Every structure is written in structure tokens, then in C-alpha cells.
């Protein structure tokens, strides 16, 4: 195949951390919308969307036009945080999309271009504003409590991990899980051990994408807003994965009706190019930290402005909510047909399909990897997520049509069926369940 030479050179010259390339041996040479074309001429429906960065899909005309306009203007491409017409247009559009409770008092802080840069900037912001260091954050990796039994488990950077509410297999879920998460958060917020100051902030995600697409209950989100406000602790909402219409609202916090003090934004806001910002309430101050050298990328700002405006004007969040609900309804039918399909969950066009051992109902990364490989053979690119990579994740562009969604689901259902009738995969311990190297797709380019 045409990809072979590229893959061999990559394997010889790059580190083993190229998990996407091992699981998806595709060499993209052209792309438009939902479709990627490989170097061998095969075409694929891409439901990874660059881990959610491509809100409008590949090479959307409005994004390309915005980029070309900057290139043709002769404007500088990188100016740190100097004011430019491009930056001004981006900030204007971003503020226009924010929930009113935050937009009326917002300040926008640019930082390095990645989501981790924005998280770091948000943490530095609340620490500087409060003069305190401890930050509470919710996690789904089972490390919420240390051996001491104290509220949370503080790491060396002053981060205290708390249990995320979920309704997920054998862990505490539903109302019980939400109540547990609230009690643990209140305990950590009110921890008054000697020399223990109140927290500088509390950070949460409206949907845990990388941990398996786990939406937080709206009532729990409102409770977190209430208990932090009562204690004057800033609430940080990490919308790196969920922003710009992905969940069926422009910002996922809008589902619960809350207004956080800080929004962490990245991925889709750059319109396919690296960009990250922190939006915060004006009362939290304006210290100079968490900046980074690449915070003034004019191409990313232009692409981001075009994307934000297109999603807003064309009401793509509403489209994501309606189409996502129909897709999940059909996927739940797969769960009734095939025992290897566990829970189907998500919000809008952020969907997770839990793949389990059919006999025991436990997470099965081998089955998820097999479904991913079978999808690829059928011309469908899907991602995997969760602590053991046992969740097949769908993140199609918000521009996906009903017809395209049907094609995606048809290919996915066919892939699941093929795996379900195959011999059961050998189960390895979850800690060793790295994404295996996927074989090259078979001949024929599905259209």
C-alpha cells in the first residue's frame, strides 16, 4: 500500500507515543468536511475530527477564506498579544457567544495554544486572585482518595482530586454517585486542618470526554455552583472538549444554566488551528502569567472567528443536539442486539459506546480495538477513550448531515456485528491495554 513507506519511516524516526498512527494507519493527503482521502486513494468518514478540534470538519470554506484573507493582507502572523484587527474580531465574536451572566463581566486571557496551557493559566489565575494554592478537581481515574482517608488526594502541585459523578458500570453512579461527589466536594471545601487555607478554586468538566464520554448531571453542576459561590471559591469550567456547540449547547455549562467564574477554552475555538484562551470574571484580576510565546497566532484567531460565527449563525449547536439524540437512540439499539455493547452515553455530537466483555460486563479494550479496526476496514475512523481505552468515541463535525450520520452508523453497526460473531478476544490486564497496531485496510474504497 502507498502508506507502507510513510509508516515505516515514522516508526523508525518518531517515538512510540504515536498512538493514533498505530491504531489508524492512514496517511491523509486530502480532506473536506467529514471525508479524508488517504495516500492510497481510499476515502474515510472521519468521526475523530482531530479529537474535537474540527467543529466544521476538514477545510471548511469559511475557515479557508478567513485564513487566505490574513495571508493575502500581508499582516504579521505572530505578534504575541499586541492588538490587531484579527484579534479584536475574535474577542468580539467570542464575547457574543458567551452566557450573558459571564459575557457582561468577562475578560479574555490568551495563553499558549494547547488545552493544558489554558488549564495551567486558569489555575494560576485563581491562585493569584485568592492568594491560595489548593485547587480541587474532579477525576474519573479512581485516585480520588488517598490512603489517609482525607478529603481528596493532593499532589505535589496542590491539586486535590475528587470523585466525578457518573452512572458507569460498577462504580457509584446516578443519584448516589452525585450525592457522594457533592459530600466529598463539601468536605474538601470545608477542610480546616491546621494551616489549611480554603481552596483557590474548584475545576470541573461538564462532560469527561477522555475518560469515556461521561456527562455530569445538570443538578450536580448546579449544586457545585451553589456550594462554591457560598464559600467564595471560584468555579472553573473546563470546556476544552465541549465548547463551540459540541454537546448541543454553544457552551456545555448552558445545559445546567450555571455561570462559572472561569471558562477554559481550546480545540474547536481555533477553527482547526492551535488556539487556547481563558475567559474569566473581571473581579479575578489581571496578573501577567500563563501566557506563552504563541498566543497571538493570527491565522488561528481568524479561523476561530469564522468558526464561532458560523456555528452561531447556522445554529449548529441545535443541530448537534437533535441529530446526536437520534444517533444515540439507534446506538442503544445495538446494545440490545449485541452483548458486547454496554452503555451508550453522551451529549449532542459527543458520543461514547462502552465495549464490554459479553460474559462479565467488564470493560474490554480488546473488543473496542477490534471494533475500531473493523470500522477502519469499512472506511470509518473512530477514536477510543476511557481509562482502559474500552470506549469507542464518535466526534463527527457539527456539519454532519442526516445522510452522513446514517452512513456512519451503518458502518459502525456492521463493524460491531463482525466483532460480535468473531472468537472472543484474549483479555489482558487493563493497565497493559495500549492501542494495538491495526492492520492496513483491505482493498476497495467505500464511498
Phi, psi and omega in degrees: 000159182297331183288340190305310181298317178299313183296321179296317180293321179297315180298327182279335189248341183248165183287169180285000182279015182269064187298321180296317182294326179289320182281333185231081183285068179239138175249095184291135176238336176214153179202147176204125178063239180275349193254136172242138173249130180274171181296339179270003179091352178287149180244144184228145170273120188263105176256023171262326178049042179058045183057032177094003181284339187260076181300325181256012182081187183283134169050048178295140184305321182290329178289314179298320179296319180295320179293315180298323181298319178292316180299318183286341184282342184079008180291153176296145182271337182220120185225026184055233179246030172293147181288133175222160175302326181293314179296319180300318179295321179296312182297320178300314180292319179299313179298328180293335183268346187288154173303139185307322182298334178260321184302325183288345183226027190268151168232140183253127180241120175274149182216194174302164193279354184258163178299323178294327176297318181291320177298314179299319179295321179294318178296315178298323180299307184290329177294317179293322183289326184259342185074015180242169186242330186290130177235129178269138179215145181266139183225163179234026184256012176079010183251026188289334183232132177280175181296337182288345182078009178286160181295109179080182183220102185281132176268185185295342181264009180081021177266128179251119183269135181235157182287132179277136179289132180206163175236079196220102179052233191273352182281163182297121183225187179059214181297322181297316179295320179294319179296319178298315181296322178295313181299318181293322178294316179297319179298317179290323179295325184262009181299117183237042173297161181308132177064016179265111179279160174300160180294153175282335180184167175233126183247137177216163174245132177298330173220130175274099183284305182295338179272009175119020179058071182244107180285141174280140177299139181299320180297323178293319177301316179295324178293320178297322177295318182295311187288332176286320179297319180299331183256006181056040176254121181301137178259123180253125176253117179273104180253028178306315183268333194258351187284171176063046170086355187304320186266002182102000168226155184301316173237135188297334178297340181292337177300323182265352178078014182268160174238108179285166175277334182220135172245129175260121187233138175198201179052258190296338184291345178268004177059032179102351179250155184294123179200140177213146177217161170239124176255127184220160177294141185301336182290346183276003172089188188213046177296155182265095181203166176062031187276282182097154187284338188251039183269002180239034182293110187292326179294318179294320179297318179293316179296322178294318178300315180298320181291311179303315182294319182294316179298319180291309186294321183268008174053046183288337175296317178296321177298318179297320180296313184290311182291322178299321179296320179291322178295318180293327177298318179291322180295327177293336173293327176297324180296328178284332183273324185238120181298339181284350177264116179271233182285141170250124185214167178150191178208128182061228180260042173232095194236137176236136177243113183281122178259128189231163170291121188300330183277319187254346180074014180266161182303136183228089179298331179295319177294319178298318178296321179295319178296319178299317179295317180293325175298316181298319178299333181264010177080034180228126178260121176232159181257168172235147184214181180097159182305327179248016180055040181257007181248123173278126187247135176249122176228064181291159176297153181293348179272002182300139181265169176301316181297316180294320178299321177297318178297319178299312183291324177299314182292321178294316179298320178296320179294315178298318178299320179295320179289322183296328182267353179280163175303143182300135180291151177288128185275127174253164176297140186302328184293341180255013187272066172284156179297120182286163176289123183274141177292158180295148178299152178286175182292159178099132181253103180296139183250000000 
